[in-house]
Amino acid sequence: MKQHALIVKTQSLRLSEWQQVGPQDDAQLAGYYFHEPFVQDIARKLTECGKVDLLELRQGLTIQTRQYVGSLQLGDLRLTILPKITGLPLLNLLRYAYNLRNLDFFSPLDFGAESNQFQDLLIQQLALEASELLRRDLHRRYERGHESMASPRGRVDFGELAKHGGFVNATLPCTYFARIENNILNQCLFGGLLMASKLTDDLVLRSHLRQSARILGQSVASVPLTMRSLQKSMTAINRLTLAYLPALTVIQILLEGQGLSLESEQPQMRLPGFLFDMNRFFQALLDRFLRDNLTGFTMHSEHQLRNMLFYHPQHNPFHWVSPTPRPDFAILDGKRVVALLDAKYRDIGQNGLPREMLYQLSMYAFSHGRPGKSTILYPTTSTDTREAWLEIDHPITGEHLARVILRPINLVLFEQLICTGSVSQRAKVAHQFAFGEPI
C-alpha cells in the first residue's frame, strides 16, 4: 500500500491567456503544492518575471496567466496556456508579423486539439521551411583544402613539391576549394530541427522533423545551438542565403521561448517547456502593418522621448541615469510627431486597464503638447467593442491636460484583411489604427 501511495499521477490543466484559476475553480488545485525544490525555484522565478503567477496558498495553488502562451511541465503538473485566436488565422498572423513564407506542403495542425500546443504552429512552420530548403538544395560555401593526391585536383602546389625534392611517391600536393554544406547556416538549421523535435508531442510532426534532420546529418556536423551561434548565422545572411532567414527566425523564437531570466544580462535558466511572449508578437505585427500601409506619414519604432525625465545634477546622489520613455510607435508628419501609440497585448475591454498601463500612457500623452494624446492598441475577438477615451483634467482648475485612447483591434477581422484585403483597404485601416478615423 505504501508503494501505491508514492505513485504520482500527472495532472493536466489548460488555461487561456489572462486567466486566473484557483482551488475554488478547479479541484486539481485544491491542496496542491510543488514538492521538488527545483520546481519551487522555477515557479518563483516565473512569478517574479511576470510570465505566470504561481502562488502556493493554504487552500492550494492559484495560477494567473498573462500574455505568455505555450506549455510547462512543473513537476507532476502539465500547464498549457492557449492564445485567444488559434489555428490557421493565428498562423497567418505569425507569418505576416515575422515575414515567414506561406508554405503548405501538409495541412495545418488542428490547433486546439488536446494533444497540440501553441509551439506546434511554429514548429510546423519550421518543418515546412526546412523541407523547402532541402528541396531547393542547401547552401554550400567554398573551403580551402590541401593534401597529396594520386589523382590531382585543383592546383598543384609546386612549392611544396620542390620542398620535398620533386617526385618521391605517386601523389602530388594539391590546393583545391571544395563546396561543402557543413557551414554555420546548415549547422543552426540542423540544431533547430533537433531542438524542435523535442518540443512537440505531435508524432507526425516529430517524424517529419527527424526525417529532415537525418538528411542534414549526412553532411552537416552537430554543434550546440546557442543564441551566439544563431546570431552568427544571422550575420551570414545575404542575397544568396536569404531563403534561410524565415527558418532561423522561427528557431530563434523557439530558443528564446525556452529561457528564463530576471534580467537580460543574466544567464538564462532553461524552462521545463516553452513560453511565447504574445506582446512582442503583437508589437511586431502592428509594426509591419503600419510601416507597410500608413501612407503619407513616417513611423518610428521604440521612439525615445528625450529630455522629458532627468535627474537634477545637484540632487542625484546615486548617479542614476535618467530614464527615457519609449512609446512603441511614433507617427510623424514630416518632423512633427502627430500620434504616439503603444501596443498592449491584453483585452482591456474584458480584463480592464491596469494602472501601470494608464500611468505609462499618461506620461506619453503629457509629452505630446497640451492637451496631449496617446493611444493604446489592444487585441480583441469581440465584434462590438468600441474605443474608449479617458480624459485627464487638472484636479483643481479643471483644465484639460491630456487624453488616453483605448483602441481595440479585432484579430479575426485583422487576419482577414491581411489575407484578402486590397491595398486601399489596408491603407484605410492603418490610418484608423493610427488616428481613429477614416481617411
Secondary structure, 3 states (H helix, E strand, C coil): CHHHHCCCCCEEEEEECCCEECCCCCHHHECCCCCCHHHHHHHHHHHHHCCEEEEECCCEEEEEECCEEEEEEECCEEEEEECCCCHHHHHHHHHHHCCCCCCCCCCCCCCCCCCCCHHHHHHHHHHHHHHHHHHHCCCCEEEEEEEEECCCCCEECHHHHHHCCCCCCCCEEEEEEEEECCCHHHHHHHHHHHHHHHHCCCHHHHHHHHHHHHHHHCCCCCCCCCHHHHHHHHHCCCCCCHHHHHHHHHHHHHHHCCEECCCCCCCCEECCEEEEEHHHHHHHHHHHHHHHHCCCCEEEECCCCCCCCCCCCCCCCCCCCCCCCCCCEEEEECCEEEEEEEECCCCHHHHCCCHHHHHHHHHHHHCCCCCEEEEEEEEECCCCCCCEEEEEECCCCCCEEEEEEEEEEEHHHHHHHHHHCCHHHHHHHHHHHHHCCCC
